[in-house]
Amino acid sequence: MHDFDPGCVEEPYATLARTFPGTETYPPEDFRTEWGPIFHRGRLDGTARVLVIGQDPAAHEAVVRRILVGTAGRRFQGFLAKLGIETSYVMVNTYLYSVYGQQAGNAHANDPDIALHRHAWLDALTANNPIEAVVSLGRLADTAFRTWRETPSGQAYGGAYEHILHPTYPDSAASSGTPRAVAMAKMLTGWNAALDALHPVVTPDTPVALAHYGEDLAPTDLGDIPEGDLPAGLPTWMRGGESWASRQGATAEEKRATIMVQIPLSQRPF
């Protein structure tokens, strides 16, 4: 038997999926709108207790049509496991479309038209699920939550809230000159503080003892993306630990238009 996620088939999510904003709201010079919107990952059946706000979809997400399925997704799946949360979560992004350059994401952090549709998702999720905690991944996600918090529905939310560094922070910091070990230790220190705050208030799917991260991520700190989070029929390697999608091209235009999908060597049946 293989589990799968049917997607936005029930209300209010079906209407939200049908009425998503396009290039009139997300300018193509700042977002990869040509790859389409990617709405969520996780439960839309009323059972989510943890609501996660990410940033924007990347290459892997564009292929599987669910968010947080690459490196960031596996790292954060391990964070949820430390709370005993195996299935009772739902994830949405700050932006429906992939950002074309980090500066573009920053430029639209307070865009009211983009926020309008995002607020509708947050309203629906908090109204139709017993959300006990919201976790934002990165600065843009924190801004998204705090902007929603100023709305009537946001003011009515009474659960916990934790803002943590994005799961790929050590990689982006290292590319900017910060030693990766330093950046990783900084991220995990903050994640440990968030675990301390959330562990007592989040009802686990399976109770687990509180266990902190060390100074670096261990293999056991990562989690595979559950089969039940993705559309039906996707191969196992699309939710494993090896990278299989990357943007390719000799020019910026070609790279923007091309995602190469390649089965990892260890997963090939020959």
HELIX and SHEET records of a PDB file:
HELIX    1   1 TYR A   13  ARG A   18  1                                   6    
HELIX    2   2 THR A   33  TRP A   35  5                                   3    
HELIX    3   3 ALA A   59  VAL A   64  1                                   6    
HELIX    4   4 THR A   71  LYS A   82  1                                  12    
HELIX    5   5 GLN A  102  ALA A  107  1                                   6    
HELIX    6   6 PRO A  112  ASN A  128  1                                  17    
HELIX    7   7 ARG A  139  ARG A  149  1                                  11    
HELIX    8   8 PRO A  152  ALA A  156  1                                   5    
HELIX    9   9 TYR A  169  SER A  175  1                                   7    
HELIX   10  10 ARG A  180  LEU A  198  1                                  19    
HELIX   11  11 PRO A  219  ASP A  221  5                                   3    
HELIX   12  12 GLU A  227  ASP A  229  5                                   3    
HELIX   13  13 THR A  236  ARG A  239  5                                   4    
HELIX   14  14 ALA A  252  ALA A  257  1                                   6    
HELIX   15  15 LEU A  265  GLN A  267  5                                   3    
SHEET    1   A 5 ARG A  41  GLY A  42  0                                        
SHEET    2   A 5 TYR A  89  ASN A  93 -1                                        
SHEET    3   A 5 VAL A  50  GLY A  54  1                                        
SHEET    4   A 5 ALA A 133  LEU A 137  1                                        
SHEET    5   A 5 ALA A 160  ILE A 164  1                                        
SHEET    1   B 2 ALA A 245  ARG A 247  0                                        
SHEET    2   B 2 ILE A 259  VAL A 261 -1                                        
END                                                                             
